Amino acid sequence: MKVTFLIPPVLDGTKNVDRCFGCNYSIYFLPLLPVLYAATVLKRTGDEVSILDFPGQKKTEEELRDFIRKDNSDIYAFYTVFLCQNTDLLARKMIRETRPGVKFIFCGPQPTFAPEVFLDKEDSFCARGEPEFIIKELITALKTGSGVDKIRGISHYSSGITHNPAADVIADLDSVPIPDRSILDHKPYFNPKLRSMPHTACLTSRGCFGRCWYCVPNSLSYARELEHKKEFHKKPAPRMHSARRVIEEFSDIARRGFRSVSVIDDEFLWDDKRTLEICRGIAPLGLEWSCLCRPEKINEEVASAMKSAGCAYVDMGTESFDEKVLAAIKKDISGEDTKRAVRILKKYKIEIELNVLLGATPMETEGTIRKTLAEVRRLNVDYALFSIANPFPGTDFYYAAKKEGWMFYGDYVPKDPAKNAIISYPHLSKEKLEKLLSYAYLSYYLNPRYLCKQLFKVRSLKDLTNKLSTAFNFFRKNFFEK
Ligand code: SF4
């Protein structure tokens, strides 16, 4: 079978979506790992498989139409997050008009959360939860005509919608093959905070032990979580690759000529033993890499090992420096945890991005926000990402916001959390939150102390171009686009 994983250009008049994380519009592009996993599994079974990333390649709607006219794929697969649902459905409509009779597979968090939205005809299937092995079984069934009724994790249409029972979460993550990065043209991908190129991304675990009530983890973890919650009403336990397997994947990445890696796990620093073993194993490869972690996981030994292994920056969710707000959102850290982690990371010269969330609980006030922003400025980290808390469908925050009437539009509507508020409390309105968000960015990034620090860090013309282009895109997106 010829299977094409399609990431269409924006077709619904909105913006490019970051499908790796799922809850944001994109400023830059990363390779879509969940699709790469599925494509790798299919390639190993002998299917002809390709991944076409139209937004990454800066290709237009007209080029998509042209591609469809000439293409002869049997199956088109989409990895869909909420914000690109309409685009993917419009792409299917376009393909149906030109190539009736082909089949469609939808996977990712949105087809897991609401499969019925995608199932209007017998030509379409949803692979819920973790998609790679489910898609493989589905395509085998389509090839052999053996029927899909027994495939767990599938929703399908046949004179009505049927949701087959859920598949188990993948117990042994090492059974998932190392993604074959040759399937995907990596030229469009970079991370402006990492200087070395070419660049790729990597996922060494799925899920997170945290209980933050607003949490939308990376989109693969979220699909897995949404599927599990339907039956068990709680998050599945996180699963991680063994240190040996992570070292193997980094070695494969280095062998293929990549020079930098974004590790996009919700949490990379699971336990010190694993982290130290991974760092020892990958240090000789000379790769530059980044990861996300919780501040309480940072200690001197871990930070020193990370630095020696090539870690250039870490991304930490601190969200607030008000203890009551942190308790209300179930963050299970204190402001002191973040300050201690920042001190240690600075000592080992690992750059830091702090994520700050405004309005994730009605405990938040203008006062708690201003206090948080002042603390972040005092810490003077390399990057600060400010967002307005988004009650994303499926999160505990969403259900509370809906019940208590905290959503300005009465329900969730797709908005850019780096710019627009959906939340509006009686004491902290949508408009006020949006003003505070602008203030957060302007007071942080136009601060002369910060600007000087950035200028001194520029290492090359390419580095400067990347920084300027990211800053330009960022300010255009947040302050000039509607
Ligand atoms: S620590 Fe991060 S990934 Fe884990 S639950 Fe909290 S927000 Fe989600």
Residues whose N, C-alpha, C, O or C-beta is under 5 A from the ligand:
A	BS01	SF4	C208 G210 R211 C212 C215 P217 D266
